[in-house]
Amino acid sequence: MTEQTVVVVGAGHVAASAARALRRRGFAGPVVLVGDEPVGPYQRPHLSKERLATGGDDGLWLLTPAWCEANDVILRTNSPVDRIAADTGSVLLADGSAIPADVVVLATGGRPRRLPGVEGERVHHVRTLADSDRLRERLTAGRRIGVLGGGFLGSEVAAAALGHGAEVVVFDRDPVLLARAMGVDIGAALTGLHQRRGVDLRLGRAISEIRCGTDGVVVVTEGGSQTVDELVVCIGIEPNTDVAVRSGLAVGNGVQVDAQGRTSLPNVYAAGDVAAHDHPLYGRVRVEHVDVAQRQAAAIAATVAGRPSTCRDAHWFWTDQYDINVQGLGLTGIRPTDTLVTRGSLAELDGTAFWLRDGHLVGGASIERGEDLSVARELIDLGIPVSAEQLADESVELEDLLDQEEVPV
Ligand SMILES: Cc1cc2nc3c(=O)[nH]c(=O)nc-3n(C[C@H](O)[C@H](O)[C@H](O)COP(=O)(O)OP(=O)(O)OC[C@H]3O[C@@H](n4cnc5c(N)ncnc54)[C@H](O)[C@@H]3O)c2cc1C
């Protein structure tokens, strides 16, 4: 039997994880990663954190040329893909060339959502290394930086900009930063953090107009108008589904895949930001987190290598703002009826919020307490019952809960 060729379309987090996992699983066939960026896979989270703060590349690269060579992985950069031709078993590039492929993993990620007419030299989006480097050059002391959107990206950019000595204004129609993603308690704690650090928060007001001029960008809200030197637009992403659509794959909010990452076409998988996967716990959902992209890629690699695998983990992510680490687990599945329990003090930036349903943990979000979420992950995986009292009581070691089978009454 000839060895199969795996082609990954898009050379980002999924591609790097899939290549590593395929080789670890003993997959011996050719592996080709095809990306449209001029460089190989890198840590995208660095773009709004380490790279934006310092311009350094410590820990930036996910795969080195030496690793690719040693593991017989071919990395093709500057190579936009047009479509997958499943009928001929090939991936067609925009330059008209074709790469033979028995198995394709579609991993084209996403692109920043843009506002019509909000463009020009002073407007920024942060998705690629080039975007981050261009923005960093503008983050100088005293320069006024506007950030549109107070979600993960916006609040990280605000922190990095402040670190460069810039004046920072964040605009969001929500009254609390990150509340939609992490709940109001964590959101309020982080809003307080940014306020104390000196970010000018213009929250809870809708933006009625943005005027981009040569001297600055004017942002108009119900509360008046603000002129900034640069405007960073951080209002989310859209999945890059163009290749999927041209290839005839089923696409909704992302490429539709089952729990094993299979698309509607045989031998074509999709993972990462572009994929709307059918998660055993949460149903169909598209998630934009590194850990999820990596786990989906690893599950696909295992399946391709002959051990069918399902990505069933509770979704996990982190964000770093200033020197504060924040993490979330299972937040995709939280319902308004779940019981919220707090351990420690969120307002003092040292605590964890847990969500309980029917005596079981379903999610958590921590500030400077990543270790709580490590235990929470195991409690969820093992389905161990816990009580609100135990979680809230700081004298109870969370790890001890892993050894209990029943909650004491
Ligand atoms: C600034 C920033 C900070 C982030 N911080 C965090 C964080 O702190 N924690 C966290 O969990 N997540 C974070 N994320 C999200 C995380 O980076 C993504 O979830 C992750 O990159 C998804 O991996 P992926 O492989 O699906 O997509 P990507 O890593 O985006 O890779 C997709 C690649 O496909 C390429 N591509 C697109 N179309 C084509 C085509 N037609 N042909 C060839 N190539 C193509 C793209 O250019 C890109 O290189 C952050 C994202 C950004 C942008």
The ligand as a Gaussian input file, in Angstrom:
#p B3LYP/6-31G(d) Opt

LIG

0 1
 C       -3.598000      38.901000      18.239000
 C       -4.201000      37.602000      18.665000
 C       -4.088000      37.179000      19.977000
 C       -4.631000      35.959000      20.381000
 N       -4.505000      35.585000      21.686000
 C       -5.010000      34.391000      22.081000
 C       -4.854000      33.966000      23.428000
 O       -4.288000      34.660000      24.264000
 N       -5.363000      32.761000      23.787000
 C       -5.998000      31.951000      22.884000
 O       -6.436000      30.857000      23.256000
 N       -6.169000      32.349000      21.593000
 C       -5.684000      33.536000      21.170000
 N       -5.845000      33.949000      19.866000
 C       -6.589000      33.077000      18.929000
 C       -5.658000      32.058000      18.283000
 O       -4.524000      32.674000      17.766000
 C       -6.399000      31.291000      17.209000
 O       -7.443000      30.579000      17.834000
 C       -5.490000      30.326000      16.462000
 O       -4.512000      31.037000      15.759000
 C       -6.286000      29.459000      15.508000
 O       -5.422000      28.648000      14.752000
 P       -5.757000      28.290000      13.224000
 O       -4.680000      27.374000      12.776000
 O       -7.159000      27.886000      13.111000
 O       -5.660000      29.682000      12.444000
 P       -4.411000      30.614000      12.210000
 O       -3.386000      30.438000      13.254000
 O       -4.965000      31.975000      11.969000
 O       -3.792000      30.077000      10.826000
 C       -4.496000      30.138000       9.625000
 C       -3.511000      30.399000       8.510000
 O       -4.148000      30.123000       7.257000
 C       -3.746000      31.119000       6.335000
 N       -4.663000      31.130000       5.186000
 C       -5.893000      31.689000       5.105000
 N       -6.418000      31.496000       3.881000
 C       -5.490000      30.807000       3.166000
 C       -5.442000      30.312000       1.830000
 N       -6.442000      30.484000       0.959000
 N       -4.328000      29.661000       1.428000
 C       -3.289000      29.463000       2.284000
 N       -3.282000      29.917000       3.547000
 C       -4.370000      30.567000       3.995000
 C       -3.750000      32.366000       7.188000
 O       -3.050000      33.438000       6.571000
 C       -3.043000      31.852000       8.436000
 O       -1.661000      31.907000       8.299000
 C       -5.313000      35.160000      19.438000
 C       -5.441000      35.584000      18.113000
 C       -4.887000      36.803000      17.717000
 C       -5.026000      37.267000      16.283000

